[in-house]
């Protein structure tokens, strides 16, 4: 549940106060602000591969090609793959992923892989390499990354020309071009929310991930998805208001359903073309580029620019990443699920972490109950300095947990910005105090929170914020919002 169960506060965070209180804080970290410097995590690699894509029911899991159409499509793929990708394709078949058809249009992973390979792709994209990229991501979603690639010298002039045209700048001004080059030389990505949603989609809904990959890399550079309006708001008109507020293209198909269009920004193709021919190890694939752009577009009210990794939009004063409110909306429409974002940390007007909205046991229960339901939990965590002032925020995904003999929990996580293509583990003592917010199913948290019953309350809070001359402050490398 999104719109009725969220609340705008004065830092653009939609928070729901636990224990029945709606809290307003004057300063908090941007939810998806990119990491300004490498974080010294205390983590250990899992000792064995974490099984994933276990959400399939026994009745839906098929591991054998049955129909002639399936066999023909499989053989077409095999003919165009190298040895490594053939092995990964075989793994997808044996694990039940390849024939999984839990997608919006009931197309299978196999159907969409074959379509990527055999139908025209967008200009400058390679069908064969795209097919390999999707196979690789579905075999191991932990390879999905938010790391931007560099722009090769051979492409710099054309990319600069695009930037100059977009911003109405003189293409012949050397100083302007030098400044522009700094803008498009993205070293720290702000797409952690989008990359985390992409990861979760690949891990839990492989057929839908493959369908998105096919549509976003096609000539139309878009994919449609039908969603249920009652998973955005209790009233249809409020859900329609939300879709309009986020400026996402949609068409109401019935009283309770709408078809929305996901589409990357126009410059995403430029980056995807570069990654097609000049991708270095550890950088985003063309599929990562297109999917993360599409999700950034949804959250930023269609204002994202892949060249600079910056955005505009009416809900966020910062030009980087997505805030909690935008994040939860994007998750809700991508997954077509009731998601509520809960804020767990209490932050004062000086961006100092001063306490928590609930006890540790309640937070643990929220996380484990969601994970036991088969959900991934995308959460925002904070980093503080020696004075407990928040200096940064980042989004990661919890995919599982385990208990040690003493009953302590270890959370199995994915970080799209750690250059590690395997799960990592965090002890509860390390992770829980750092969690600022998490998006959780309504049924997990509804007994512990007082849900905001009127979207107008949130809208009025947003309007009040504009009237109060909200200003931007920068503390360390994290941009914060505070009242003037």
C-alpha positions as CSV (number, residue, x, y, z in Angstrom):
1,X,0.0,0.0,0.0
2,X,1.6,3.2,-1.0
3,X,-0.2,6.5,-1.1
4,X,-2.6,6.1,1.8
5,X,0.0,4.6,4.0
6,X,2.8,7.1,3.6
7,X,3.5,10.5,4.9
8,X,5.5,13.4,3.5
9,X,7.6,15.0,6.2
10,X,9.8,18.1,6.0
11,X,12.8,16.3,4.6
12,X,10.9,14.7,1.8
13,X,10.9,11.4,3.6
14,X,7.6,9.6,3.7
15,X,7.7,8.2,7.2
16,X,5.2,6.3,9.3
17,X,5.8,6.7,13.0
18,X,5.8,3.4,14.9
19,X,3.6,2.9,17.9
20,X,1.0,5.1,16.4
21,X,2.9,8.3,16.0
22,X,3.7,10.1,12.8
23,X,7.1,11.8,13.2
24,X,8.5,14.7,11.4
25,X,12.2,15.3,11.3
26,X,13.9,18.3,9.8
27,X,16.9,16.6,8.4
28,X,17.8,13.1,7.2
29,X,20.1,11.6,4.6
30,X,19.0,11.2,1.0
31,X,17.8,7.6,0.7
32,X,19.6,6.8,-2.4
33,X,22.6,9.1,-2.2
34,X,25.6,7.4,-3.7
35,X,28.5,6.4,-1.5
36,X,31.1,9.2,-1.6
37,X,33.9,6.9,-0.5
38,X,34.4,3.2,-0.1
39,X,32.7,2.0,3.1
40,X,34.8,-0.3,5.3
41,X,32.2,-3.0,5.8
42,X,32.8,-5.8,8.2
43,X,31.4,-8.6,6.1
44,X,32.3,-12.1,5.2
45,X,31.5,-14.0,2.1
46,X,29.0,-16.8,2.5
47,X,30.8,-20.1,2.7
48,X,28.5,-21.6,0.1
49,X,26.3,-20.3,-2.7
50,X,23.1,-18.9,-1.4
51,X,20.2,-20.6,-3.2
52,X,18.0,-18.1,-5.0
53,X,14.9,-18.0,-7.1
54,X,13.3,-20.4,-4.6
55,X,9.9,-18.6,-4.9
56,X,8.6,-21.0,-7.5
57,X,6.0,-23.5,-6.4
58,X,6.4,-27.1,-7.2
59,X,3.6,-27.0,-9.7
60,X,5.2,-24.2,-11.6
61,X,8.7,-25.5,-11.7
62,X,9.5,-27.3,-15.0
63,X,13.0,-28.5,-15.9
64,X,12.3,-30.3,-19.2
65,X,11.6,-29.0,-22.7
66,X,8.3,-30.5,-23.8
67,X,6.8,-28.8,-26.8
68,X,8.4,-28.5,-30.2
69,X,8.3,-24.7,-29.9
70,X,10.3,-24.9,-26.6
71,X,12.9,-27.2,-28.1
72,X,13.3,-25.0,-31.2
73,X,13.8,-21.9,-29.2
74,X,16.3,-23.6,-26.9
75,X,18.3,-24.9,-29.9
76,X,18.3,-21.4,-31.5
77,X,19.8,-20.0,-28.3
78,X,22.4,-22.8,-28.1
79,X,23.6,-22.1,-31.6
80,X,24.4,-18.5,-30.8
81,X,26.0,-18.9,-27.4
82,X,29.6,-19.5,-26.4
83,X,30.6,-22.4,-24.1
84,X,30.2,-20.4,-20.9
85,X,26.7,-19.1,-21.8
86,X,25.6,-22.5,-22.9
87,X,26.4,-23.9,-19.5
88,X,24.5,-21.0,-17.8
89,X,21.6,-21.7,-20.1
90,X,21.6,-25.3,-19.1
91,X,21.7,-24.2,-15.4
92,X,18.6,-22.1,-16.0
93,X,16.8,-25.1,-17.5
94,X,17.8,-27.5,-14.7
95,X,16.9,-25.0,-12.0
96,X,13.4,-24.4,-13.4
97,X,14.2,-20.7,-14.2
98,X,14.2,-21.0,-18.0
99,X,10.7,-22.3,-18.3
100,X,9.3,-20.1,-15.5
101,X,6.4,-18.0,-16.9
102,X,5.5,-15.9,-13.9
103,X,5.4,-12.7,-15.9
104,X,2.7,-10.1,-16.5
105,X,1.9,-11.6,-19.9
106,X,2.7,-15.2,-19.0
107,X,5.7,-15.3,-21.3
108,X,8.6,-17.4,-20.1
109,X,12.2,-16.7,-19.6
110,X,12.8,-18.8,-22.7
111,X,10.3,-16.9,-24.7
112,X,11.9,-13.6,-23.9
113,X,15.5,-14.7,-24.4
114,X,14.6,-16.0,-27.8
115,X,12.8,-12.8,-28.7
116,X,15.9,-10.8,-27.6
117,X,18.0,-12.9,-29.9
118,X,15.8,-13.1,-32.9
119,X,14.1,-9.7,-33.2
120,X,15.4,-6.3,-33.9
121,X,17.1,-4.5,-31.0
122,X,17.4,-0.8,-30.5
123,X,20.0,1.0,-32.6
124,X,23.6,0.1,-31.5
125,X,22.6,-2.8,-29.3
126,X,23.8,-6.3,-30.0
127,X,21.2,-9.1,-29.7
128,X,23.6,-11.8,-29.0
129,X,25.5,-10.0,-26.2
130,X,22.2,-8.8,-24.7
131,X,21.0,-12.5,-24.6
132,X,24.2,-13.5,-22.8
133,X,23.8,-10.6,-20.3
134,X,20.3,-11.6,-19.4
135,X,21.3,-15.3,-19.0
136,X,24.2,-14.3,-16.8
137,X,22.1,-12.0,-14.6
138,X,19.5,-14.7,-14.1
139,X,22.1,-17.3,-13.2
140,X,23.6,-14.9,-10.6
141,X,21.6,-11.8,-9.9
142,X,24.4,-10.6,-7.6
143,X,26.4,-9.5,-10.7
144,X,23.9,-6.7,-11.2
145,X,25.8,-3.5,-10.5
146,X,25.2,0.3,-10.4
147,X,28.8,1.0,-11.5
148,X,28.8,3.4,-14.5
149,X,31.3,2.8,-17.2
150,X,33.8,5.3,-18.4
151,X,33.3,7.1,-21.8
152,X,36.0,6.0,-24.2
153,X,38.0,8.8,-26.0
154,X,36.5,7.8,-29.3
155,X,33.0,8.6,-28.0
156,X,33.7,11.7,-25.9
157,X,33.0,14.3,-28.6
158,X,29.7,12.8,-29.7
159,X,28.5,12.4,-26.1
160,X,29.6,16.0,-25.2
161,X,27.7,17.3,-28.2
162,X,24.6,15.5,-26.9
163,X,25.1,17.0,-23.5
164,X,25.6,20.5,-25.0
165,X,22.5,20.3,-27.1
166,X,20.4,19.1,-24.2
167,X,21.5,22.0,-22.1
168,X,21.5,24.7,-24.8
169,X,25.3,25.2,-24.5
170,X,27.7,26.2,-27.2
171,X,29.4,23.2,-28.7
172,X,32.4,25.2,-29.6
173,X,33.1,26.7,-26.2
174,X,36.2,24.8,-24.8
175,X,35.5,25.8,-21.2
176,X,31.9,24.7,-21.4
177,X,33.0,21.4,-22.9
178,X,35.5,20.9,-20.1
179,X,32.9,21.5,-17.5
180,X,30.5,19.3,-19.3
181,X,33.0,16.4,-19.3
182,X,33.1,16.6,-15.5
183,X,29.3,16.3,-15.5
184,X,29.2,13.2,-17.6
185,X,32.2,11.5,-16.0
186,X,30.1,9.7,-13.4
187,X,32.3,8.1,-10.7
188,X,29.8,7.5,-7.9
189,X,26.4,6.3,-9.1
190,X,23.2,7.4,-7.5
191,X,21.2,4.5,-8.9
192,X,21.4,2.2,-5.8
193,X,17.6,2.2,-5.5
194,X,17.0,1.3,-9.2
195,X,19.8,-1.3,-9.2
196,X,18.4,-2.9,-6.0
197,X,14.9,-3.1,-7.6
198,X,16.5,-4.6,-10.7
199,X,18.3,-7.2,-8.6
200,X,15.2,-8.1,-6.7
201,X,13.2,-8.5,-10.0
202,X,15.9,-10.8,-11.4
203,X,16.0,-12.9,-8.2
204,X,12.3,-13.2,-7.5
205,X,10.6,-12.8,-10.8
206,X,13.0,-14.0,-13.5
207,X,10.4,-14.2,-16.3
208,X,9.3,-10.6,-15.6
209,X,12.9,-9.5,-15.5
210,X,13.5,-11.1,-18.9
211,X,10.3,-9.5,-20.2
212,X,11.5,-6.1,-19.0
213,X,14.9,-6.7,-20.6
214,X,13.3,-7.6,-23.9
215,X,11.1,-4.6,-24.0
216,X,13.6,-2.0,-22.8
217,X,16.2,-3.2,-25.4
218,X,13.7,-3.4,-28.3
219,X,13.1,-0.7,-30.9
220,X,10.4,0.8,-28.8
221,X,12.7,1.0,-25.8
222,X,9.8,0.5,-23.5
223,X,7.7,-2.2,-21.7
224,X,4.1,-2.0,-20.5
225,X,2.8,-3.5,-17.2
226,X,-0.7,-3.8,-15.9
227,X,-1.0,-2.9,-12.2
228,X,-3.7,-3.0,-9.6
229,X,-4.7,0.5,-8.5
230,X,-5.8,-0.8,-5.0
231,X,-2.1,-1.6,-4.4
232,X,-1.3,2.0,-4.7
233,X,-4.2,3.5,-2.7
234,X,-7.4,2.6,-1.0
235,X,-9.4,4.6,-3.5
236,X,-9.0,4.4,-7.3
237,X,-9.0,8.2,-7.8
238,X,-6.1,8.6,-5.3
239,X,-4.1,5.9,-7.2
240,X,-4.8,7.8,-10.4
241,X,-3.6,11.0,-8.7
242,X,-0.4,9.3,-7.7
243,X,0.3,8.1,-11.2
244,X,-0.3,11.6,-12.5
245,X,1.9,13.1,-9.8
246,X,4.7,10.9,-10.8
247,X,4.0,11.7,-14.5
248,X,4.3,8.1,-15.5
249,X,2.6,7.2,-18.8
250,X,-0.5,5.1,-18.1
251,X,-3.9,4.1,-19.3
252,X,-6.7,3.0,-17.1
253,X,-8.0,-0.3,-18.4
254,X,-10.7,-0.9,-15.8
255,X,-12.0,0.4,-12.5
256,X,-9.1,-1.2,-10.6
257,X,-6.4,-1.7,-13.2
258,X,-4.1,0.5,-15.3
259,X,-1.4,-0.2,-17.8
260,X,1.8,1.8,-17.2
261,X,4.7,2.3,-19.5
262,X,8.3,2.0,-18.3
263,X,10.8,3.7,-20.6
264,X,14.4,4.8,-20.1
265,X,15.4,8.4,-20.6
266,X,16.6,9.3,-24.1
267,X,20.3,9.3,-23.2
268,X,20.2,5.8,-21.7
269,X,20.7,4.4,-25.1
270,X,23.9,6.4,-25.5
271,X,25.3,4.7,-22.4
272,X,23.9,1.3,-23.4
273,X,25.6,1.6,-26.8
274,X,29.0,2.4,-25.2
275,X,28.6,-0.5,-22.7
276,X,27.8,-2.8,-25.7
277,X,31.2,-2.2,-27.2
278,X,33.4,-1.0,-24.4
279,X,32.2,-2.6,-21.2
280,X,35.0,-3.3,-18.7
281,X,34.8,-5.9,-15.9
282,X,32.7,-4.7,-13.0
283,X,30.8,-2.2,-15.0
284,X,27.1,-2.1,-15.8
285,X,25.8,-4.2,-18.7
286,X,23.5,-2.5,-21.3
287,X,20.6,-4.2,-19.7
288,X,21.6,-2.6,-16.3
289,X,21.8,0.8,-18.0
290,X,18.4,0.6,-19.5
291,X,16.5,-1.0,-16.6
292,X,18.0,1.3,-14.0
293,X,17.2,4.3,-16.2
294,X,13.6,3.2,-16.5
295,X,13.2,2.8,-12.8
296,X,15.0,6.2,-12.1
297,X,12.5,7.7,-14.5
298,X,9.6,6.3,-12.6
299,X,10.8,7.6,-9.3
300,X,12.0,11.0,-10.5
301,X,8.8,12.0,-12.3
302,X,10.4,11.3,-15.7
303,X,13.3,13.8,-15.1
304,X,16.4,11.5,-15.0
305,X,19.4,12.0,-17.3
306,X,21.7,8.9,-17.7
307,X,24.5,11.0,-19.1
308,X,25.0,12.9,-15.8
309,X,23.2,10.5,-13.4
310,X,21.2,13.5,-12.2
311,X,17.5,14.2,-11.9
312,X,15.0,17.0,-11.4
313,X,11.4,16.4,-10.2
314,X,9.1,18.1,-7.8
315,X,9.5,15.8,-4.8
316,X,13.3,16.0,-4.3
317,X,15.5,19.1,-4.0
318,X,18.6,16.9,-4.5
319,X,19.7,16.2,-8.0
320,X,21.0,12.7,-7.2
321,X,19.3,9.4,-6.6
322,X,15.7,8.8,-5.3
323,X,14.4,9.6,-1.9
324,X,12.4,7.2,0.3
325,X,9.0,8.4,-1.0
326,X,10.0,7.9,-4.6
327,X,11.7,4.6,-3.9
328,X,8.6,3.1,-2.4
329,X,6.4,4.2,-5.3
330,X,8.9,2.7,-7.8
331,X,9.0,-0.6,-5.9
332,X,5.2,-0.6,-5.7
333,X,4.6,-0.3,-9.4
334,X,7.4,-2.6,-10.5
335,X,6.3,-5.4,-8.2
336,X,2.6,-4.5,-8.2
337,X,2.5,-5.1,-4.5
338,X,1.4,-3.3,-1.4
339,X,4.6,-1.8,0.0
340,X,4.8,0.5,3.1
341,X,8.0,2.3,3.9
342,X,8.8,2.4,7.6
343,X,11.3,4.8,9.2
344,X,13.3,3.3,12.1
345,X,15.8,6.0,13.0
346,X,15.1,9.3,14.8
347,X,17.2,12.2,13.4
348,X,17.3,15.7,14.8
349,X,17.5,19.0,12.9
350,X,21.3,18.8,12.8
351,X,21.3,15.4,11.0
352,X,22.3,13.7,14.2
353,X,21.1,10.2,14.9
354,X,19.5,10.6,18.3
355,X,17.4,7.4,18.7
356,X,15.1,4.8,17.2
357,X,11.4,4.7,16.5
358,X,11.1,1.1,17.8
359,X,13.0,-1.5,19.6
360,X,15.4,-3.9,18.0
361,X,13.2,-7.0,18.4
362,X,10.3,-5.3,16.5
363,X,12.7,-4.4,13.7
364,X,14.0,-8.0,13.6
365,X,10.4,-9.3,13.5
366,X,9.5,-7.0,10.6
367,X,12.5,-8.1,8.6
368,X,12.3,-11.8,9.3
369,X,8.5,-12.0,8.7
370,X,8.9,-10.3,5.3
371,X,11.8,-12.7,4.4
372,X,9.7,-15.7,5.6
373,X,7.0,-14.6,3.2
374,X,9.5,-14.9,0.3
375,X,10.1,-11.1,0.0
376,X,13.4,-9.4,-0.5
377,X,13.7,-6.3,1.7
378,X,15.3,-3.2,0.1
379,X,16.4,-0.9,2.9
380,X,18.2,2.3,3.4
381,X,21.1,2.4,5.9
382,X,23.1,5.3,7.2
383,X,26.7,6.0,8.1
384,X,27.6,8.4,11.0
385,X,30.7,10.2,12.1
386,X,32.2,10.1,15.6
387,X,29.5,12.5,16.7
388,X,26.7,10.4,15.4
389,X,26.0,12.9,12.6
390,X,24.8,11.2,9.5
391,X,27.2,11.6,6.6
392,X,25.9,9.2,4.1
393,X,23.1,6.8,3.1
394,X,22.8,3.9,0.8
395,X,20.3,1.2,-0.3
396,X,21.0,-2.6,-0.1
397,X,18.8,-5.7,-0.2
398,X,18.3,-8.4,2.4
399,X,17.6,-11.7,0.8
400,X,17.7,-14.1,3.7
401,X,18.9,-14.7,7.3
402,X,20.3,-17.4,9.5
403,X,20.7,-18.0,13.2
404,X,23.8,-18.9,15.1
405,X,23.7,-21.3,18.1
406,X,23.1,-18.4,20.5
407,X,20.1,-17.2,18.6
408,X,21.8,-14.2,17.0
409,X,20.8,-13.4,13.4
410,X,23.1,-13.0,10.4
411,X,21.5,-11.2,7.5
412,X,22.4,-12.3,3.9
413,X,22.5,-9.2,1.7
414,X,23.3,-7.8,-1.7
415,X,25.0,-4.5,-2.3
416,X,25.0,-3.3,-5.9
417,X,27.9,-0.9,-5.2
418,X,30.4,-3.2,-3.5
419,X,32.1,-4.7,-6.5
420,X,31.3,-8.1,-5.1
421,X,29.2,-10.5,-7.2
422,X,28.2,-12.8,-4.3
423,X,26.0,-12.4,-1.2
424,X,27.5,-10.7,1.8
425,X,26.7,-11.3,5.5
426,X,26.0,-8.7,8.2
427,X,25.5,-9.6,11.8
428,X,22.4,-8.1,13.4
429,X,24.5,-6.1,15.8
430,X,26.3,-4.4,12.9
431,X,23.3,-3.9,10.5
432,X,20.2,-3.2,12.6
433,X,21.4,0.1,14.2
434,X,22.2,1.4,10.8
435,X,18.8,0.9,9.2
436,X,17.0,4.1,8.5
437,X,14.0,2.7,6.6
438,X,12.7,-0.4,4.8
439,X,9.9,-1.1,2.4
440,X,7.8,-3.9,3.8
441,X,4.5,-5.7,2.9
442,X,1.5,-4.1,4.6
443,X,0.6,-7.2,6.5
444,X,4.0,-7.3,8.2
445,X,3.7,-3.9,9.8
446,X,0.0,-2.9,10.0
447,X,-0.3,-4.0,13.6
448,X,2.6,-1.9,14.7
449,X,2.0,1.4,13.0
450,X,-0.7,3.9,12.7
451,X,-1.4,4.1,9.0
452,X,-2.1,7.5,7.6
453,X,-5.6,7.3,6.4
454,X,-5.8,10.4,4.2
455,X,-3.4,11.2,1.3
456,X,-4.4,14.8,1.6
457,X,-2.5,15.0,4.9
458,X,0.7,14.0,3.1
459,X,0.0,16.4,0.2
460,X,-0.6,19.3,2.7
461,X,2.7,18.5,4.3
462,X,4.4,18.7,1.0
463,X,2.8,22.1,0.3
464,X,3.8,23.4,3.7
465,X,7.3,22.4,3.0
466,X,7.4,24.5,-0.2
467,X,5.9,27.5,1.7
468,X,8.6,27.2,4.4
469,X,11.4,27.9,1.9
470,X,13.1,24.5,2.2
471,X,16.8,24.9,1.7
472,X,19.5,22.4,0.9
473,X,22.5,21.9,3.2
474,X,25.5,19.7,2.6
475,X,27.1,17.8,5.5
476,X,30.2,15.9,4.5
477,X,29.3,14.2,1.2
478,X,25.7,13.7,2.0
479,X,23.1,16.3,0.9
480,X,20.5,16.9,3.4
481,X,17.2,18.9,3.4
482,X,16.3,21.2,6.3
483,X,13.9,24.0,7.0
484,X,15.4,27.5,6.4
